[in-house]
């Protein structure tokens, strides 16, 4: 389906942009001066002193341009970083609404040569803000936030938390003398939308990428993307992408294979993979936690020819002016969608049908079996499921506790000498011991309640395991269906993988088939999956990978870590029990 504008107030194609090459000179000059300043700094400075010195330099330059400017310190793992905030108040408004523009300042590598005409994200954003200073048509305040690039979105997140929170007299910002008046943190009303710039130093570029994926796959209102795309097309930018080159599907499957797939499908699959992983593709992901629609703009492939920095400045101007027309929060268009390209999308009313069809057969068979199961079969199956879930909860809690106690590095020292293989073997042995002890105990308790004759016992055991198979799929099915609205891509990819993997697992008395199914289940087990993922993502060992998964879960509420231990581990254990059969 072709995208369309739902919010009539935006009017992106009617905006007459006025950002000129002369206006860009403010940014190019500032970028060149920043480059020279960075080369004058001592390279042995730690992060705190570097960020302090750099932020003071930026603060002074922005102040000289006539903006209301502030500095804000924030805590990082290796010291203290500093944000620089510039506020341009609307001439004809009461300061109750604002728009956000954010970017980063970074260290310049030693020996990097500066070319005339180049501009950085820092310089371009200040140049655009300086241009708006000459206009008196704004209905909203414009806020520019500059933070250190070396720590991701920590700086922007710290500013947002302080902007929306209560400030006490002992806060970081309150104790930064000489930059804030009193203890009041500067505010400019509710932030309606935000644009984050992640730009390499450039004079021209080949493609503009619009990155929408936020925390746990959350997406901004589709009208925000439509606005940027339409303004870009109006400014003759013909190459617009939706995926950063570092997150393309071709990086996973290879460029030669990706060239055989239609470009729309490559974009769709890349979009879904990024959404399923749940890690924001830019610093705009922090905005979604504060109910702010945001995107990140990236200039792909900086070059000496192509689309100019001046053109990108006009795109930023046109987008901000369109958002300036908003009379209420973005709500008219979609929040649930999949993008095939910048002008085509799949709405929720289309793609939810596919997940429903995929899960319908799985769920309907399970419900039918459970409704017709005997009381003994249900009791046995529920006991196995509770035990499996207990193992999963234990394995879920242990990494969280170890991570909180900062013990992962100790385990890495112990196991790294022998590699990931020793880690895998130890975890596998622990799982087998728990598995054997718990399930054998349950079988022993219920063996006295089985029928006496061999034929009746065989039929009863078959009913037990059919009921267990039906019940084993229920937690994963409920998880997939429940979270499909929150993160459809994760649910869809999980369903596509799980339904075929576990559909043909059946109880059998054939030893050959039994051994084949056991080997198969061990191959696709959670431990083996983590072990393979270490090589796939080029992570040193399982502990490092689990630590990364926990970090993503805590920062971005990603679903992979809880799904792996709370859903996939019990499913794999119950399936393994199903294949091994009843143990006297």
C-alpha positions in Angstrom: 0.0 0.0 0.0 1.3 3.5 -0.9 1.9 5.8 2.1 -0.2 8.9 2.5 -0.4 11.9 4.8 -3.1 11.6 7.5 -2.3 14.8 9.4 -3.4 17.7 7.1 -1.7 20.3 9.2 1.8 19.1 8.3 1.6 20.1 4.6 5.3 19.0 3.9 5.2 19.8 0.2 3.9 23.3 0.6 6.9 24.4 2.7 9.1 26.9 0.9 12.6 26.3 2.3 15.0 29.3 2.5 18.2 27.7 3.9 20.9 29.0 1.6 24.6 28.3 1.0 25.4 31.4 2.9 23.5 30.0 5.9 25.5 26.8 5.6 28.7 28.8 5.9 28.0 29.2 9.7 28.2 25.4 10.0 31.2 24.9 7.8 33.2 27.6 9.6 32.2 26.2 13.0 33.1 22.6 11.9 36.5 23.7 10.7 37.2 25.6 14.0 36.0 22.5 16.0 38.4 20.3 14.0 41.3 22.7 14.8 40.3 22.8 18.5 40.2 19.0 18.7 43.7 18.8 17.2 45.0 21.3 19.8 43.8 19.1 22.7 46.1 16.7 24.5 45.4 13.2 23.3 46.1 11.8 26.8 43.0 13.5 28.3 40.5 11.2 29.9 36.9 11.3 28.8 35.8 13.7 31.7 38.4 16.3 30.9 37.9 16.0 27.2 34.1 16.3 27.4 34.4 19.2 29.8 36.8 21.1 27.6 34.9 20.4 24.4 31.5 21.3 25.8 32.9 24.6 27.2 34.2 25.4 23.7 30.8 24.5 22.1 28.9 26.4 24.8 31.0 29.5 24.2 30.5 29.4 20.4 26.7 28.9 20.6 26.5 31.6 23.2 28.2 34.0 20.8 25.6 33.3 18.2 22.9 34.7 20.5 21.2 31.5 21.8 20.0 30.7 25.3 22.6 28.0 26.1 23.2 25.6 29.0 25.5 22.8 30.0 24.4 19.6 31.7 26.7 17.0 33.2 25.8 13.3 33.3 27.3 10.1 34.7 29.0 7.6 32.4 30.9 4.4 33.3 34.3 6.0 32.9 33.6 9.5 34.2 31.4 12.5 33.6 30.1 13.7 30.2 28.5 17.0 29.3 25.6 18.0 27.2 25.3 21.3 25.6 21.7 22.6 25.2 20.6 25.5 23.0 17.1 26.9 23.1 15.5 29.1 20.5 12.2 30.4 21.9 9.3 31.1 19.6 8.6 34.7 19.1 4.8 34.4 19.0 4.2 31.5 21.3 3.8 30.9 25.1 6.5 28.2 25.3 4.2 25.3 26.0 5.3 23.2 23.0 8.7 22.5 21.5 10.6 20.5 18.9 13.8 18.6 19.5 16.9 18.5 17.3 19.8 16.4 18.6 23.2 15.3 17.4 26.7 14.5 18.9 30.1 16.0 19.2 33.0 13.6 18.8 36.8 13.3 19.1 38.7 13.8 15.8 41.1 11.0 15.0 44.7 12.1 15.0 45.9 12.9 11.5 42.5 13.3 9.9 42.6 16.0 7.3 39.9 18.6 7.1 38.7 19.4 3.5 37.2 22.7 2.6 33.5 22.7 2.3 32.9 19.9 4.7 30.4 20.2 7.5 29.8 18.0 10.6 26.5 17.1 12.2 27.4 19.6 15.0 28.0 22.4 12.5 24.9 21.7 10.3 22.5 21.5 13.3 23.8 24.9 14.6 23.6 26.4 11.2 20.0 25.4 10.8 19.2 26.7 14.3 20.9 30.0 13.4 18.8 30.2 10.3 15.6 29.8 12.3 16.7 32.6 14.6 16.1 35.0 11.7 12.5 33.8 11.2 9.5 34.9 13.2 7.0 32.3 12.0 7.7 29.7 14.7 4.8 28.5 16.9 7.0 26.1 19.0 10.4 26.5 20.7 13.3 24.7 19.1 15.7 22.8 21.4 19.2 21.6 20.2 20.9 18.9 22.4 24.5 18.1 21.8 26.1 15.1 23.6 29.3 13.1 23.4 29.2 10.4 20.7 31.4 7.9 22.6 28.7 6.8 24.9 25.7 6.3 22.6 22.5 7.8 23.8 23.4 8.2 27.5 23.7 11.9 27.1 20.4 12.4 25.4 18.7 10.0 27.8 20.1 11.9 30.8 18.8 15.2 29.4 15.4 13.8 28.7 15.1 12.3 32.2 16.0 15.6 33.8 13.9 17.6 31.4 10.8 15.5 32.3 11.6 14.9 36.0 11.8 16.8 39.3 15.1 18.5 39.9 16.5 18.5 43.4 19.1 20.8 44.8 21.8 18.1 44.8 21.3 17.1 41.1 24.2 17.2 38.7 22.8 20.2 36.8 22.0 22.1 39.9 25.6 21.9 41.1 27.2 23.0 37.8 28.0 26.5 38.8 27.9 29.3 36.3 25.8 27.6 33.6 22.3 27.3 35.1 20.4 30.0 36.9 19.6 28.7 40.4 18.6 25.1 40.5 15.8 25.2 37.9 16.5 23.1 34.8 15.5 25.0 31.6 12.3 23.7 29.9 10.4 24.7 26.9 7.1 22.8 27.1 6.0 19.4 25.8 8.2 18.0 23.1 6.0 17.1 20.1 8.6 15.4 17.9 12.3 14.9 17.6 14.9 14.5 14.9 18.3 13.0 15.7 21.2 13.5 13.3 24.0 10.9 13.0 26.2 12.5 10.3 29.7 11.9 9.3 31.7 14.9 8.2 30.8 15.5 4.6 30.2 17.9 1.8 28.2 15.5 -0.3 26.6 12.1 0.2 25.0 9.3 -1.9 22.0 8.3 0.2 19.8 9.6 3.0 18.7 7.0 5.5 15.7 7.5 7.7 15.9 5.1 10.7 12.6 4.7 12.6 13.1 1.6 14.8 13.1 2.5 18.5 13.3 0.5 21.8 11.9 -3.0 21.4 10.7 -2.3 17.9 8.6 0.7 18.8 7.9 2.9 15.8 7.1 6.6 15.4 3.9 7.8 13.8 4.0 7.1 10.1 3.3 10.7 9.3 6.7 11.7 10.7 8.5 9.4 8.2 6.1 10.6 5.4 7.0 14.2 6.2 10.8 13.6 5.9 10.4 11.5 2.8 8.2 14.0 1.0 10.4 17.0 2.0 13.5 15.0 0.8 11.8 14.3 -2.6 10.8 17.9 -2.9 14.5 18.8 -2.4 15.4 16.4 -5.2 17.0 13.7 -3.0 16.1 10.6 -5.0 18.0 8.0 -3.0 16.3 7.5 0.4 16.8 4.4 2.5 15.3 2.9 5.6 18.2 0.8 6.9 21.6 1.8 8.0 24.4 0.0 6.0 25.6 -1.6 9.3 22.1 -3.2 9.8 21.4 -4.4 6.2 20.1 -7.9 5.6 23.0 -8.3 3.1 25.4 -8.2 6.0 23.8 -11.4 7.3 23.2 -13.4 4.1 25.9 -11.9 1.8 25.5 -9.3 -0.9 25.6 -11.8 -3.7 22.5 -13.6 -2.3 20.8 -10.3 -1.4 21.1 -9.2 -5.0 18.9 -12.1 -6.1 16.0 -11.0 -3.8 13.7 -8.0 -4.8 14.8 -4.8 -3.2 11.5 -4.3 -1.5 11.8 -7.7 0.2 15.4 -7.0 1.3 14.2 -3.7 2.9 11.2 -5.4 4.5 13.3 -8.3 6.0 16.0 -5.8 7.2 13.3 -3.7 8.8 11.8 -6.7 10.5 15.1 -8.0 11.8 16.0 -4.6 13.3 12.6 -4.4 14.9 12.8 -8.0 16.2 16.2 -7.4 17.8 14.7 -4.5 19.6 17.8 -2.3 19.9 17.2 1.2 18.5 18.9 2.0 15.2 19.7 5.5 16.5 19.6 7.7 19.6 16.0 8.5 18.8 15.0 5.3 20.5 15.3 7.0 23.8 12.5 9.4 22.8 9.9 6.7 22.7 10.1 6.2 26.4 8.9 9.7 26.9 6.1 9.4 24.3 8.0 11.5 21.7 7.9 10.5 18.1 11.4 10.5 16.7 13.6 9.4 13.9 17.4 9.4 13.0 18.8 10.8 9.8 22.0 9.3 8.5 24.1 10.4 5.5 25.2 7.2 3.8 28.5 7.1 1.8 29.9 10.6 2.2 31.6 11.6 -1.1 32.8 14.5 -3.2 29.7 14.4 -5.4 26.1 13.6 -5.0 23.6 15.3 -2.7 25.0 18.4 -1.0 25.1 19.3 2.7 23.2 22.4 1.7 20.3 20.1 0.4 20.3 18.2 3.7 20.1 21.4 5.6 17.0 22.3 3.5 15.5 18.9 4.3 16.0 19.5 8.1 14.5 23.0 7.7 11.5 21.7 5.8 10.8 18.9 8.2 11.0 21.2 11.3 8.8 23.8 9.7 6.2 21.1 8.8 6.2 19.8 12.4 5.9 23.4 13.5 2.5 23.4 11.9 1.2 20.7 14.3 -1.7 21.8 16.4 -1.8 18.5 18.4 0.3 15.4 19.0 0.8 13.1 16.0 -2.0 10.5 16.1 -3.8 10.4 12.8 -1.6 7.9 11.1 -0.3 4.4 11.9 2.0 3.3 14.8 1.9 -0.3 13.6 3.3 -0.9 10.2 6.0 -2.6 8.1 7.9 -0.6 5.5 8.8 -2.0 2.0 10.4 1.2 0.9 10.0 4.9 1.8 6.7 5.2 0.0 5.1 1.8 0.5 4.0 0.1 3.7 2.0 -2.8 5.1 -0.6 -1.8 7.7 -1.4 -3.8 10.8 -4.8 -4.9 9.3 -2.8 -6.9 6.6 0.1 -8.4 8.4 -1.7 -9.6 11.6 -3.7 -12.0 9.5 -0.5 -13.9 8.5 0.4 -14.4 12.1 -3.1 -15.5 13.0 -3.1 -18.1 10.2 0.3 -19.4 11.3 -0.7 -19.8 14.9 -4.3 -21.0 14.3 -3.5 -24.6 13.5 -1.0 -24.8 16.3 -3.4 -23.4 18.9 -6.6 -25.1 17.8 -5.0 -28.6 17.9 -3.6 -27.9 21.3 -6.9 -26.7 22.7 -8.8 -29.6 21.2 -6.4 -32.1 22.8 -6.5 -30.4 26.2 -10.3 -30.2 26.2 -10.6 -34.0 25.6 -7.7 -35.0 27.9 -8.3 -37.1 31.0 -7.6 -35.8 34.5 -4.5 -37.9 35.0 -3.1 -36.8 31.7 -3.6 -33.1 32.6 -2.1 -33.6 36.1 1.0 -35.3 34.6 1.4 -32.7 31.9 1.0 -29.8 34.2 3.5 -31.2 36.6 6.1 -31.6 33.8 5.3 -28.0 32.6 5.7 -26.5 36.1 9.0 -28.3 36.5 10.2 -27.1 33.1 9.1 -23.5 33.8 10.9 -23.7 37.2 14.1 -24.6 35.4 13.6 -21.8 33.0 12.9 -19.3 35.7 16.1 -20.4 37.6 18.2 -20.0 34.4 16.6 -16.6 33.8 17.3 -15.4 37.4 20.9 -16.7 37.7 22.3 -14.5 34.9 20.5 -11.4 36.2 22.0 -12.0 39.7 25.5 -12.6 38.3 25.2 -9.5 36.2 24.0 -7.4 39.2 26.9 -8.7 41.3 29.4 -8.0 38.4 30.5 -11.7 38.4 30.5 -12.3 34.6 34.1 -11.3 34.2 35.1 -13.9 36.9 33.4 -16.6 34.9 35.0 -15.4 31.7 38.5 -15.7 33.4 37.7 -19.2 34.5 36.4 -20.5 31.2 38.1 -18.4 28.6 41.3 -20.4 28.8 39.5 -23.5 27.5 37.2 -21.6 25.2 33.4 -21.5 24.8 33.3 -25.3 24.4 34.0 -25.9 28.1 31.3 -23.4 28.9 28.8 -25.2 26.7 29.7 -28.6 28.1 29.3 -27.4 31.7 26.0 -25.8 31.0 24.8 -28.8 29.1 25.7 -31.1 32.0 23.9 -28.9 34.5 20.8 -28.9 32.4 20.9 -32.7 32.0 21.3 -33.3 35.7 18.4 -31.0 36.5 16.3 -32.5 33.7 17.0 -36.1 34.8 16.4 -35.5 38.5 13.1 -33.6 38.3 11.4 -35.6 35.5 12.4 -39.0 36.9 11.0 -37.9 40.3 7.7 -37.0 38.7 7.5 -40.3 36.7 8.2 -42.3 40.0 5.4 -40.5 41.8 2.8 -41.2 39.1 3.9 -44.7 38.2 1.7 -46.2 40.9 -1.4 -44.7 39.4 -1.0 -46.2 35.9 -3.3 -49.0 34.7 -2.1 -52.6 35.3 -2.4 -54.3 31.9 0.3 -53.6 29.3 -2.1 -52.5 26.6 -4.0 -50.1 28.9 -0.7 -48.8 30.2 0.6 -48.2 26.6 -2.6 -46.3 25.7 -2.5 -44.3 28.8 1.1 -43.3 28.3 0.3 -42.3 24.7 -2.5 -40.0 26.0 -0.1 -38.6 28.6 2.4 -37.6 26.0 -0.1 -36.2 23.5 -1.5 -34.1 26.2 2.1 -33.0 27.2 2.8 -32.1 23.6 -0.3 -30.0 23.4 0.4 -28.3 26.7 4.1 -27.7 25.9 3.2 -25.4 23.0 0.8 -23.2 25.0 3.4 -20.9 26.8 5.2 -20.1 23.6 1.9 -19.6 21.7 0.6 -17.3 24.4 3.9 -15.4 24.4 3.9 -14.9 20.6 0.2 -13.9 20.5 0.5 -11.5 23.5 3.6 -9.7 22.3 2.6 -9.6 18.6 1.1 -6.1 19.1 4.1 -4.8 21.0 6.8 -6.3 18.6 5.2 -8.0 15.6 8.5 -8.8 13.9 9.9 -10.6 16.9 6.6 -12.6 17.2 6.4 -13.4 13.5 10.1 -14.6 13.2 9.7 -16.6 16.4 6.5 -18.3 15.1 8.1 -19.1 11.7 11.0 -20.8 13.5 9.2 -22.5 16.3 6.1 -24.0 14.6 8.1 -26.1 12.0 10.9 -26.9 14.6 8.6 -28.5 17.1 5.5 -29.6 15.2 7.0 -33.0 14.1 8.3 -33.9 17.6 6.3 -37.0 18.6 6.6 -39.8 21.2 7.9 -43.0 19.7 9.1 -46.5 20.7 11.4 -46.6 17.6 14.9 -46.3 19.1 16.4 -44.9 15.8 13.8 -42.2 15.5 14.1 -41.5 19.2 17.9 -40.9 18.9 17.4 -38.7 15.8 14.9 -36.5 17.6 17.1 -36.3 20.7 20.1 -35.2 18.6 17.8 -32.7 16.8 16.5 -31.2 20.1 20.0 -30.9 21.5 21.1 -29.2 18.3 18.4 -26.5 18.5 18.6 -26.3 22.3 19.0 -22.8 24.0 22.6 -23.6 25.0 23.5 -24.7 21.4 21.7 -21.6 20.1 23.8 -19.3 22.3 26.9 -21.2 21.4 26.3 -20.7 17.7 25.3 -17.0 18.2 28.7 -16.4 19.7 30.4 -17.1 16.4 27.6 -15.5 14.3 27.8 -12.2 16.2 31.6 -12.5 16.8 31.3 -12.5 20.6 34.1 -14.0 22.6 32.0 -16.4 24.8 28.5 -17.2 26.0 28.9 -15.1 29.2 29.7 -12.0 27.1 26.7 -12.7 24.9 24.3 -13.2 27.8 25.6 -10.0 29.4 24.9 -8.1 26.2 21.4 -9.7 26.0 20.7 -8.6 29.7 22.0 -5.1 29.0 19.7 -4.8 26.0 16.7 -6.2 28.0 17.3 -3.7 30.8 18.0 -0.7 28.6 15.5 -1.3 25.7 13.1 -3.9 27.1 14.0 -6.3 24.3 12.2 -9.7 24.3 15.1 -12.0 23.3 16.5 -12.6 26.8 13.2 -13.4 28.6 11.9 -15.5 25.6 15.1 -17.6 25.5 15.0 -18.6 29.2 11.3 -18.3 30.2 9.8 -19.8 27.0 12.3 -21.6 24.9 14.1 -23.5 27.6 10.8 -25.0 29.0 9.7 -25.8 25.5 12.9 -27.6 24.7 12.9 -29.5 28.0 9.3 -30.6 27.6 9.9 -31.7 24.0 13.0 -33.7 25.2 10.9 -35.4 27.8 8.3 -36.2 25.2 10.9 -38.0 23.1 12.6 -39.8 26.0 9.3 -41.2 27.2 8.2 -42.4 30.6 11.0 -43.3 33.1 10.1 -45.9 35.8 
